[in-house]
Amino acid sequence: MKKIIEVQHLSKIFGEHEVLKDIDFSVSKGEVVCIIGSSGSGKSTLLRCINLLEKPSGGQILYNGENILDDKHDTRTYRTKLGMVFQQFNLFNNHDVLSNCMIGQIKVLKRSKAEAREVAMKYLKVVGMEQFINAKPRQLSGGQKQRVAIARALSMEPDVMLFDEPTSALDPEMVGEVLKVMRELAESGLTMLVVTHEMGFAREVADRVVFMDKGVIAEEGTPEQIFNNPTQERTREFLKRTLQQN
Amino acid sequence: MELNVIIKTISKYWPMFIRGAGVTLVISIIGTIIGFIIGLIIGVIRTIPMPEKGFKRILLKIVNATLAVYIEVFRGTPMIVQAMVIYYGSKQAFNIDMTPLFAGIFIVSINTGAYMAEIVRGGIVSIDKGQFEAAYAIGMSHVQTMVNVVLPQAIRNILPAIGNEFVINIKDTSVLNVISVTELFFQTKSVAGNNFKYFETFFIASAIYLVMTFTVTRILRFIERKMDGPENYIIYANQMQVETPEDALRREQLMKGNK
Protein backbone atom coordinates (compact mmCIF):
# COMPACT_ATOMS: atom_id res chain seq x y z
CA MET A 1 0.00 0.00 0.00
CA LYS A 2 1.11 3.54 -0.78
CA LYS A 3 2.46 5.44 2.18
CA ILE A 4 0.93 8.91 2.58
CA ILE A 5 2.80 10.08 5.64
CA GLU A 6 6.22 8.81 6.60
CA VAL A 7 7.87 10.04 9.76
CA GLN A 8 11.61 9.36 10.01
CA HIS A 9 13.81 9.84 13.09
CA LEU A 10 11.48 12.56 14.36
CA SER A 11 12.44 14.27 17.60
CA LYS A 12 10.92 17.15 19.53
CA ILE A 13 12.51 18.93 22.45
CA PHE A 14 10.73 21.47 24.68
CA GLY A 15 13.56 23.19 26.54
CA GLU A 16 15.31 20.41 28.43
CA HIS A 17 12.52 17.94 27.99
CA GLU A 18 12.71 15.47 25.11
CA VAL A 19 9.09 14.74 24.25
CA LEU A 20 9.67 12.66 21.12
CA LYS A 21 12.75 10.51 20.62
CA ASP A 22 13.68 9.18 17.20
CA ILE A 23 10.17 8.28 16.03
CA ASP A 24 9.78 6.17 12.90
CA PHE A 25 6.26 5.75 11.79
CA SER A 26 4.04 5.77 8.71
CA VAL A 27 0.44 5.90 7.57
CA SER A 28 -0.71 4.25 4.35
CA LYS A 29 -3.63 5.21 2.18
CA GLY A 30 -6.98 4.03 3.51
CA GLU A 31 -5.54 2.95 6.81
CA VAL A 32 -6.97 3.74 10.24
CA VAL A 33 -4.19 4.07 12.79
CA CYS A 34 -4.89 4.60 16.47
CA ILE A 35 -2.20 5.94 18.78
CA ILE A 36 -2.66 4.99 22.42
CA GLY A 37 -0.57 5.61 25.52
CA SER A 38 -0.67 7.39 28.85
CA SER A 39 -0.74 11.17 29.21
CA GLY A 40 2.59 12.79 28.51
CA SER A 41 3.78 9.95 26.29
CA GLY A 42 4.02 12.30 23.30
CA LYS A 43 1.00 11.11 21.30
CA SER A 44 -0.53 14.55 20.80
CA THR A 45 2.86 16.12 20.13
CA LEU A 46 3.47 13.56 17.37
CA LEU A 47 0.16 14.46 15.77
CA ARG A 48 0.83 18.18 16.10
CA CYS A 49 4.28 17.75 14.58
CA ILE A 50 2.75 16.01 11.60
CA ASN A 51 0.68 19.06 10.65
CA LEU A 52 3.44 21.41 11.82
CA LEU A 53 1.52 23.06 14.65
CA GLU A 54 4.69 22.14 16.53
CA LYS A 55 7.97 22.49 14.74
CA PRO A 56 9.96 19.23 14.95
CA SER A 57 13.44 19.56 16.45
CA GLY A 58 14.93 16.91 14.20
CA GLY A 59 14.17 14.21 11.64
CA GLN A 60 12.00 14.22 8.56
CA ILE A 61 8.33 14.08 7.67
CA LEU A 62 7.57 12.85 4.16
CA TYR A 63 4.21 13.52 2.58
CA ASN A 64 3.76 11.45 -0.59
CA GLY A 65 7.55 11.17 -0.63
CA GLU A 66 8.24 14.91 -0.32
CA ASN A 67 9.99 16.32 2.72
CA ILE A 68 7.62 18.90 4.15
CA LEU A 69 10.22 20.27 6.55
CA ASP A 70 12.15 21.59 3.58
CA ASP A 71 12.13 25.42 3.60
CA LYS A 72 10.87 25.53 0.04
CA HIS A 73 7.85 23.38 0.85
CA ASP A 74 4.61 25.34 1.23
CA THR A 75 3.28 24.62 4.72
CA ARG A 76 -0.16 26.09 4.04
CA THR A 77 -0.90 23.95 0.98
CA TYR A 78 0.30 20.91 2.88
CA ARG A 79 -1.99 21.68 5.82
CA THR A 80 -5.04 21.75 3.57
CA LYS A 81 -4.35 18.08 2.78
CA LEU A 82 -4.62 17.19 6.45
CA GLY A 83 -7.88 17.58 8.34
CA MET A 84 -7.35 18.27 12.02
CA VAL A 85 -9.87 17.62 14.78
CA PHE A 86 -8.94 19.04 18.19
CA GLN A 87 -9.72 17.90 21.69
CA GLN A 88 -11.24 21.31 22.47
CA PHE A 89 -13.17 21.48 19.12
CA ASN A 90 -11.83 24.98 18.37
CA LEU A 91 -14.78 25.95 16.22
CA PHE A 92 -14.57 29.56 15.05
CA ASN A 93 -16.75 31.25 17.66
CA ASN A 94 -17.65 34.19 15.45
CA HIS A 95 -19.01 32.01 12.65
CA ASP A 96 -22.15 29.88 12.56
CA VAL A 97 -22.04 26.16 11.82
CA LEU A 98 -22.34 26.46 8.05
CA SER A 99 -19.84 29.28 7.85
CA ASN A 100 -17.36 27.30 9.96
CA CYS A 101 -17.41 24.65 7.25
CA MET A 102 -17.27 27.17 4.36
CA ILE A 103 -14.68 29.70 5.42
CA GLY A 104 -11.64 27.50 4.80
CA GLN A 105 -12.92 26.40 1.42
CA ILE A 106 -13.57 29.98 0.32
CA LYS A 107 -10.48 31.68 1.75
CA VAL A 108 -7.89 28.93 1.33
CA LEU A 109 -9.12 26.65 -1.47
CA LYS A 110 -10.67 29.64 -3.32
CA ARG A 111 -13.89 27.78 -4.00
CA SER A 112 -17.00 29.73 -4.95
CA LYS A 113 -19.61 30.38 -2.28
CA ALA A 114 -22.15 28.11 -3.94
CA GLU A 115 -19.70 25.23 -4.25
CA ALA A 116 -18.44 25.70 -0.69
CA ARG A 117 -22.00 25.65 0.59
CA GLU A 118 -22.79 22.47 -1.29
CA VAL A 119 -19.69 20.69 0.01
CA ALA A 120 -20.29 21.94 3.55
CA MET A 121 -23.90 20.73 3.49
CA LYS A 122 -22.78 17.33 2.22
CA TYR A 123 -20.44 16.81 5.15
CA LEU A 124 -22.78 18.38 7.71
CA LYS A 125 -25.26 15.70 6.64
CA VAL A 126 -22.59 13.04 7.12
CA VAL A 127 -22.17 14.11 10.75
CA GLY A 128 -25.90 14.73 11.20
CA MET A 129 -25.69 18.45 11.93
CA GLU A 130 -27.52 19.81 8.88
CA GLN A 131 -30.38 21.11 11.04
CA PHE A 132 -28.07 23.42 12.94
CA ILE A 133 -26.47 25.34 10.09
CA ASN A 134 -27.39 28.73 11.54
CA ALA A 135 -26.38 27.98 15.12
CA LYS A 136 -23.38 29.63 16.73
CA PRO A 137 -20.86 27.28 18.39
CA ARG A 138 -21.77 28.46 21.90
CA GLN A 139 -25.33 27.30 21.33
CA LEU A 140 -24.24 23.70 20.76
CA SER A 141 -23.38 20.86 23.10
CA GLY A 142 -19.87 19.42 23.18
CA GLY A 143 -20.75 16.42 21.04
CA GLN A 144 -22.47 18.64 18.47
CA LYS A 145 -19.48 20.97 18.38
CA GLN A 146 -17.12 18.09 17.76
CA ARG A 147 -19.31 16.75 14.94
CA VAL A 148 -19.28 20.19 13.32
CA ALA A 149 -15.50 20.30 13.78
CA ILE A 150 -15.27 16.97 11.95
CA ALA A 151 -17.48 18.33 9.15
CA ARG A 152 -15.31 21.45 8.94
CA ALA A 153 -12.18 19.32 8.50
CA LEU A 154 -13.91 17.04 5.97
CA SER A 155 -15.14 20.04 3.95
CA MET A 156 -11.54 20.75 2.98
CA GLU A 157 -11.57 17.25 1.44
CA PRO A 158 -8.25 16.25 2.97
CA ASP A 159 -6.23 13.13 2.20
CA VAL A 160 -5.73 12.27 5.86
CA MET A 161 -7.79 13.08 8.93
CA LEU A 162 -5.95 13.67 12.19
CA PHE A 163 -7.93 13.33 15.42
CA ASP A 164 -6.33 14.62 18.60
CA GLU A 165 -8.23 12.96 21.46
CA PRO A 166 -11.57 13.95 19.94
CA THR A 167 -13.69 12.61 22.79
CA SER A 168 -11.55 13.47 25.81
CA ALA A 169 -13.30 16.78 26.53
CA LEU A 170 -16.81 15.35 26.16
CA ASP A 171 -19.36 14.24 28.71
CA PRO A 172 -19.67 10.45 28.71
CA GLU A 173 -23.09 10.45 27.06
CA MET A 174 -21.78 12.49 24.13
CA VAL A 175 -18.77 10.30 23.41
CA GLY A 176 -20.96 7.80 21.59
CA GLU A 177 -22.32 10.19 18.96
CA VAL A 178 -18.82 11.33 18.00
CA LEU A 179 -17.38 7.82 17.91
CA LYS A 180 -20.30 6.72 15.73
CA VAL A 181 -19.46 9.40 13.16
CA MET A 182 -15.79 8.42 13.26
CA ARG A 183 -16.64 4.77 12.82
CA GLU A 184 -18.71 5.58 9.73
CA LEU A 185 -15.85 7.63 8.33
CA ALA A 186 -13.42 4.75 8.91
CA GLU A 187 -15.76 2.38 7.11
CA SER A 188 -15.96 4.76 4.14
CA GLY A 189 -12.23 4.17 3.55
CA LEU A 190 -10.91 7.50 4.80
CA THR A 191 -7.29 7.56 5.96
CA MET A 192 -7.36 8.35 9.66
CA LEU A 193 -4.80 8.89 12.36
CA VAL A 194 -6.47 8.93 15.77
CA VAL A 195 -4.95 9.72 19.14
CA THR A 196 -7.39 8.28 21.61
CA HIS A 197 -8.09 6.96 25.07
CA GLU A 198 -11.09 5.00 23.78
CA MET A 199 -9.69 1.46 23.83
CA GLY A 200 -12.94 -0.03 22.55
CA PHE A 201 -12.83 2.21 19.50
CA ALA A 202 -9.17 1.40 18.84
CA ARG A 203 -9.78 -2.31 19.15
CA GLU A 204 -12.78 -2.39 16.81
CA VAL A 205 -11.99 0.26 14.21
CA ALA A 206 -8.22 0.48 13.88
CA ASP A 207 -6.24 -1.39 11.25
CA ARG A 208 -3.15 -0.77 13.28
CA VAL A 209 -2.55 0.32 16.86
CA VAL A 210 0.54 2.22 17.97
CA PHE A 211 1.42 2.24 21.66
CA MET A 212 3.57 5.15 22.75
CA ASP A 213 5.44 5.44 26.03
CA LYS A 214 7.85 8.17 27.22
CA GLY A 215 8.39 9.64 23.77
CA VAL A 216 9.04 6.44 21.85
CA ILE A 217 6.88 3.97 19.97
CA ALA A 218 7.00 1.04 22.35
CA GLU A 219 4.96 -1.35 20.26
CA GLU A 220 2.80 -1.40 17.18
CA GLY A 221 0.68 -3.97 15.44
CA THR A 222 -2.86 -5.05 14.69
CA PRO A 223 -5.44 -4.46 17.45
CA GLU A 224 -5.46 -8.23 17.89
CA GLN A 225 -1.73 -8.29 18.68
CA ILE A 226 -1.69 -5.20 20.90
CA PHE A 227 -4.76 -5.93 22.96
CA ASN A 228 -4.58 -9.70 23.20
CA ASN A 229 -0.88 -10.56 22.95
CA PRO A 230 1.25 -7.55 23.79
CA THR A 231 4.93 -8.45 23.71
CA GLN A 232 6.18 -5.56 25.85
CA GLU A 233 5.84 -5.43 29.60
CA ARG A 234 4.91 -1.69 29.58
CA THR A 235 2.14 -2.24 27.00
CA ARG A 236 0.69 -4.94 29.20
CA GLU A 237 0.82 -2.69 32.24
CA PHE A 238 -0.80 0.25 30.44
CA LEU A 239 -3.62 -1.90 29.11
CA LYS A 240 -4.20 -3.45 32.49
CA ARG A 241 -4.45 -0.01 34.07
CA THR A 242 -6.78 1.52 31.49
CA LEU A 243 -9.01 -1.49 30.97
CA GLN A 244 -9.54 -1.81 34.70
CA GLN A 245 -10.80 1.75 34.85
CA ASN A 246 -13.35 1.13 32.16
CA MET B 1 -26.94 80.03 40.09
CA GLU B 2 -29.89 81.63 38.42
CA LEU B 3 -32.09 79.78 36.03
CA ASN B 4 -32.91 82.86 33.99
CA VAL B 5 -29.19 83.47 33.38
CA ILE B 6 -28.86 79.95 32.00
CA ILE B 7 -31.90 80.43 29.79
CA LYS B 8 -30.64 83.79 28.61
CA THR B 9 -27.19 82.41 27.86
CA ILE B 10 -28.61 79.50 25.89
CA SER B 11 -31.03 81.62 23.89
CA LYS B 12 -28.33 84.15 23.05
CA TYR B 13 -25.33 81.91 22.43
CA TRP B 14 -26.83 78.55 21.39
CA PRO B 15 -25.28 78.60 17.89
CA MET B 16 -21.82 78.82 19.48
CA PHE B 17 -22.51 75.90 21.79
CA ILE B 18 -23.90 73.80 18.95
CA ARG B 19 -20.94 74.59 16.71
CA GLY B 20 -18.52 73.82 19.51
CA ALA B 21 -20.23 70.53 20.30
CA GLY B 22 -20.20 69.69 16.59
CA VAL B 23 -16.46 70.27 16.30
CA THR B 24 -15.86 68.25 19.47
CA LEU B 25 -17.90 65.36 18.08
CA VAL B 26 -16.24 65.48 14.65
CA ILE B 27 -12.74 65.45 16.13
CA SER B 28 -13.48 62.70 18.63
CA ILE B 29 -15.37 60.47 16.16
CA ILE B 30 -12.79 60.76 13.38
CA GLY B 31 -9.93 60.59 15.89
CA THR B 32 -11.32 57.46 17.52
CA ILE B 33 -11.94 55.73 14.18
CA ILE B 34 -8.51 56.53 12.75
CA GLY B 35 -6.91 55.69 16.08
CA PHE B 36 -8.75 52.36 16.07
CA ILE B 37 -7.52 51.56 12.56
CA ILE B 38 -3.94 52.44 13.58
CA GLY B 39 -4.38 50.26 16.65
CA LEU B 40 -5.70 47.33 14.58
CA ILE B 41 -2.79 47.43 12.16
CA ILE B 42 -0.19 47.73 14.92
CA GLY B 43 -1.91 45.06 17.00
CA VAL B 44 -1.80 42.60 14.10
CA ILE B 45 1.85 43.37 13.33
CA ARG B 46 2.90 43.02 16.96
CA THR B 47 1.32 39.54 17.20
CA ILE B 48 2.95 38.07 14.08
CA PRO B 49 4.81 34.95 15.27
CA MET B 50 8.56 35.64 15.19
CA PRO B 51 10.29 33.71 12.37
CA GLU B 52 13.20 31.65 13.63
CA LYS B 53 15.84 33.07 11.33
CA GLY B 54 16.52 35.09 8.22
CA PHE B 55 15.82 38.56 6.87
CA LYS B 56 12.16 38.53 7.88
CA ARG B 57 13.11 38.13 11.53
CA ILE B 58 15.39 41.18 11.44
CA LEU B 59 12.77 43.25 9.62
CA LEU B 60 10.06 42.29 12.08
CA LYS B 61 12.30 43.13 15.02
CA ILE B 62 13.01 46.61 13.61
CA VAL B 63 9.33 47.25 12.90
CA ASN B 64 8.32 46.05 16.37
CA ALA B 65 10.93 48.26 18.03
CA THR B 66 9.75 51.30 16.06
CA LEU B 67 6.13 50.64 17.02
CA ALA B 68 7.09 50.20 20.65
CA VAL B 69 8.78 53.61 20.59
CA TYR B 70 5.67 55.19 19.03
CA ILE B 71 3.42 53.70 21.68
CA GLU B 72 5.67 54.68 24.56
CA VAL B 73 6.17 58.25 23.35
CA PHE B 74 2.50 59.02 22.72
CA ARG B 75 1.24 57.23 25.81
CA GLY B 76 3.93 58.77 27.95
CA THR B 77 3.45 62.47 27.12
CA PRO B 78 0.37 64.64 27.72
CA MET B 79 -1.85 65.31 24.73
CA ILE B 80 -1.79 69.04 25.50
CA VAL B 81 2.01 69.02 25.07
CA GLN B 82 1.78 66.91 21.91
CA ALA B 83 -0.67 69.46 20.53
CA MET B 84 1.74 72.32 21.14
CA VAL B 85 4.72 70.44 19.72
CA ILE B 86 2.93 69.23 16.61
CA TYR B 87 0.92 72.36 15.79
CA TYR B 88 3.34 75.15 16.62
CA GLY B 89 6.45 73.00 16.32
CA SER B 90 5.73 71.88 12.76
CA LYS B 91 5.06 75.48 11.81
CA GLN B 92 8.33 76.79 13.26
CA ALA B 93 10.65 73.89 12.51
CA PHE B 94 9.39 72.55 9.17
CA ASN B 95 7.23 75.40 7.95
CA ILE B 96 4.20 73.09 7.69
CA ASP B 97 1.00 75.09 8.04
CA MET B 98 -1.92 73.05 9.32
CA THR B 99 -5.38 74.32 10.11
CA PRO B 100 -6.16 73.94 13.81
CA LEU B 101 -8.98 71.48 13.01
CA PHE B 102 -6.72 69.24 10.92
CA ALA B 103 -4.00 69.40 13.57
CA GLY B 104 -6.59 68.53 16.22
CA ILE B 105 -7.82 65.45 14.35
CA PHE B 106 -4.23 64.41 13.63
CA ILE B 107 -3.18 64.68 17.27
CA VAL B 108 -6.21 62.88 18.65
CA SER B 109 -5.80 60.12 16.02
CA ILE B 110 -2.18 59.28 16.71
CA ASN B 111 -2.66 59.65 20.44
CA THR B 112 -5.65 57.28 20.39
CA GLY B 113 -3.72 54.95 18.06
CA ALA B 114 -1.04 54.45 20.71
CA TYR B 115 -3.63 53.42 23.30
CA MET B 116 -5.66 51.37 20.85
CA ALA B 117 -2.58 49.40 19.77
CA GLU B 118 -2.25 48.07 23.29
CA ILE B 119 -6.00 47.52 23.65
CA VAL B 120 -6.10 45.55 20.39
CA ARG B 121 -3.03 43.55 21.35
CA GLY B 122 -4.72 42.69 24.63
CA GLY B 123 -7.84 41.66 22.72
CA ILE B 124 -5.87 39.41 20.39
CA VAL B 125 -3.89 37.82 23.22
CA SER B 126 -7.14 37.07 25.05
CA ILE B 127 -8.43 34.91 22.18
CA ASP B 128 -7.97 31.19 22.83
CA LYS B 129 -4.88 29.70 21.18
CA GLY B 130 -7.12 26.98 19.74
CA GLN B 131 -8.79 29.51 17.43
CA PHE B 132 -5.42 30.32 15.86
CA GLU B 133 -4.46 26.65 15.64
CA ALA B 134 -7.73 25.66 13.99
CA ALA B 135 -7.31 28.43 11.43
CA TYR B 136 -3.68 27.53 10.75
CA ALA B 137 -4.64 23.85 10.52
CA ILE B 138 -7.00 24.49 7.60
CA GLY B 139 -4.22 26.38 5.83
CA MET B 140 -4.97 30.03 6.62
CA SER B 141 -2.17 32.60 6.67
CA HIS B 142 -1.59 34.91 9.64
CA VAL B 143 -3.51 37.76 7.98
CA GLN B 144 -6.40 35.49 6.94
CA THR B 145 -6.56 34.09 10.46
CA MET B 146 -6.65 37.59 11.90
CA VAL B 147 -9.24 39.01 9.53
CA ASN B 148 -11.62 36.05 9.47
CA VAL B 149 -11.34 34.52 12.89
CA VAL B 150 -9.41 36.41 15.55
CA LEU B 151 -10.13 40.11 15.02
CA PRO B 152 -13.94 39.82 14.90
CA GLN B 153 -13.82 38.10 18.27
CA ALA B 154 -11.13 40.40 19.67
CA ILE B 155 -13.04 43.51 18.59
CA ARG B 156 -16.18 42.26 20.31
CA ASN B 157 -14.17 41.75 23.49
CA ILE B 158 -12.49 45.15 23.42
CA LEU B 159 -15.65 47.11 22.53
CA PRO B 160 -16.05 48.37 26.13
CA ALA B 161 -12.44 49.61 26.07
CA ILE B 162 -13.02 51.28 22.69
CA GLY B 163 -16.08 52.98 24.18
CA ASN B 164 -13.88 54.20 27.01
CA GLU B 165 -11.42 55.71 24.53
CA PHE B 166 -14.26 57.40 22.67
CA VAL B 167 -15.64 58.95 25.84
CA ILE B 168 -12.16 60.06 26.90
CA ASN B 169 -11.67 61.63 23.47
CA ILE B 170 -14.91 63.61 23.70
CA LYS B 171 -13.73 65.08 26.97
CA ASP B 172 -10.04 65.43 26.13
CA THR B 173 -10.54 67.33 22.89
CA SER B 174 -11.03 70.26 25.28
CA VAL B 175 -7.24 70.49 25.61
CA LEU B 176 -7.12 71.39 21.91
CA ASN B 177 -8.25 74.90 22.88
CA VAL B 178 -4.53 75.63 23.37
CA ILE B 179 -4.10 75.44 19.60
CA SER B 180 -7.34 77.40 19.17
CA VAL B 181 -9.50 74.63 17.81
CA THR B 182 -13.04 75.94 18.11
CA GLU B 183 -14.41 72.98 20.04
CA LEU B 184 -16.91 73.12 22.88
CA PHE B 185 -14.52 74.25 25.63
CA PHE B 186 -13.04 76.99 23.43
CA GLN B 187 -16.52 78.27 22.53
CA THR B 188 -17.66 78.16 26.14
CA LYS B 189 -14.63 80.18 27.16
CA SER B 190 -15.51 82.77 24.52
CA VAL B 191 -19.12 82.95 25.72
CA ALA B 192 -18.06 83.29 29.35
CA GLY B 193 -15.60 85.99 28.32
CA ASN B 194 -18.54 87.95 26.90
CA ASN B 195 -21.14 87.61 29.65
CA PHE B 196 -18.81 87.03 32.66
CA LYS B 197 -21.23 84.36 33.96
CA TYR B 198 -18.62 81.64 34.32
CA PHE B 199 -20.64 79.31 36.51
CA GLU B 200 -23.79 79.24 34.38
CA THR B 201 -21.95 79.10 31.06
CA PHE B 202 -19.68 76.24 32.05
CA PHE B 203 -22.62 74.50 33.66
CA ILE B 204 -24.27 74.41 30.24
CA ALA B 205 -21.03 73.08 28.71
CA SER B 206 -20.81 70.27 31.26
CA ALA B 207 -24.43 69.31 30.54
CA ILE B 208 -23.63 69.13 26.81
CA TYR B 209 -20.52 67.01 27.48
CA LEU B 210 -22.55 64.67 29.66
CA VAL B 211 -25.27 64.25 27.04
CA MET B 212 -22.66 63.44 24.38
CA THR B 213 -20.76 60.88 26.45
CA PHE B 214 -23.91 59.26 27.77
CA THR B 215 -25.36 58.89 24.27
CA VAL B 216 -22.14 57.31 23.02
CA THR B 217 -21.99 54.75 25.83
CA ARG B 218 -25.65 53.80 25.25
CA ILE B 219 -25.10 53.34 21.52
CA LEU B 220 -22.03 51.16 22.12
CA ARG B 221 -23.88 49.05 24.66
CA PHE B 222 -26.64 48.54 22.09
CA ILE B 223 -24.08 47.43 19.47
CA GLU B 224 -22.58 44.98 21.97
CA ARG B 225 -25.94 43.37 22.61
CA LYS B 226 -26.64 43.19 18.89
CA MET B 227 -23.32 41.43 18.28
CA ASP B 228 -23.91 38.89 21.03
CA GLY B 229 -27.19 37.60 19.64
CA PRO B 230 -29.43 35.13 21.44
CA GLU B 231 -28.06 32.64 23.94
CA ASN B 232 -30.00 29.58 22.73
CA TYR B 233 -30.54 28.09 19.33
CA ILE B 234 -34.04 27.25 18.16
CA ILE B 235 -34.47 25.10 15.11
CA TYR B 236 -36.92 27.07 13.01
CA ALA B 237 -36.55 25.18 9.75
CA ASN B 238 -37.05 21.46 9.20
CA GLN B 239 -39.36 21.09 12.14
CA MET B 240 -41.01 18.02 10.68
CA GLN B 241 -37.70 16.17 10.45
CA VAL B 242 -37.17 16.25 14.18
CA GLU B 243 -40.79 15.63 15.08
CA THR B 244 -41.25 12.84 17.60
CA PRO B 245 -44.37 10.63 17.46
CA GLU B 246 -45.68 12.44 20.55
CA ASP B 247 -45.29 15.80 18.83
CA ALA B 248 -47.12 14.54 15.78
CA LEU B 249 -50.01 13.33 17.90
CA ARG B 250 -50.24 16.64 19.73
CA ARG B 251 -50.15 18.54 16.44
CA GLU B 252 -52.96 16.44 15.00
CA GLN B 253 -55.07 16.95 18.08
CA LEU B 254 -54.48 20.66 17.93
CA MET B 255 -55.54 20.79 14.29
CA LYS B 256 -58.70 18.86 15.09
CA GLY B 257 -59.40 21.22 17.95
CA ASN B 258 -59.07 24.21 15.64
CA LYS B 259 -61.72 22.82 13.32
Chai-1 contact restraints between the chains, C-beta under 6 A:
chainA,res_idxA,chainB,res_idxB,connection_type,confidence,min_distance_angstrom,max_distance_angstrom,comment,restraint_id
A,N51,B,A137,contact,1.0,0.0,6.0,A-B,restraint_1
A,L53,B,E133,contact,1.0,0.0,6.0,A-B,restraint_2
A,R76,B,G139,contact,1.0,0.0,6.0,A-B,restraint_3
A,R79,B,A137,contact,1.0,0.0,6.0,A-B,restraint_4
A,R79,B,G139,contact,1.0,0.0,6.0,A-B,restraint_5
A,T80,B,G139,contact,1.0,0.0,6.0,A-B,restraint_6
A,M84,B,A137,contact,1.0,0.0,6.0,A-B,restraint_7
A,Q88,B,G130,contact,1.0,0.0,6.0,A-B,restraint_8
A,N90,B,G130,contact,1.0,0.0,6.0,A-B,restraint_9
A,N90,B,A134,contact,1.0,0.0,6.0,A-B,restraint_10
A,F92,B,V149,contact,1.0,0.0,6.0,A-B,restraint_11
A,N93,B,Q153,contact,1.0,0.0,6.0,A-B,restraint_12
A,N94,B,P152,contact,1.0,0.0,6.0,A-B,restraint_13
A,N94,B,Q153,contact,1.0,0.0,6.0,A-B,restraint_14
A,I103,B,N148,contact,1.0,0.0,6.0,A-B,restraint_15
A,G104,B,I138,contact,1.0,0.0,6.0,A-B,restraint_16
A,K107,B,Q144,contact,1.0,0.0,6.0,A-B,restraint_17
A,V108,B,G139,contact,1.0,0.0,6.0,A-B,restraint_18
A,V108,B,M140,contact,1.0,0.0,6.0,A-B,restraint_19
A,Q131,B,I235,contact,1.0,0.0,6.0,A-B,restraint_20
A,Q131,B,N238,contact,1.0,0.0,6.0,A-B,restraint_21
A,A135,B,Y233,contact,1.0,0.0,6.0,A-B,restraint_22
A,Q139,B,N232,contact,1.0,0.0,6.0,A-B,restraint_23
A,Q139,B,Y233,contact,1.0,0.0,6.0,A-B,restraint_24
A,M156,B,I138,contact,1.0,0.0,6.0,A-B,restraint_25
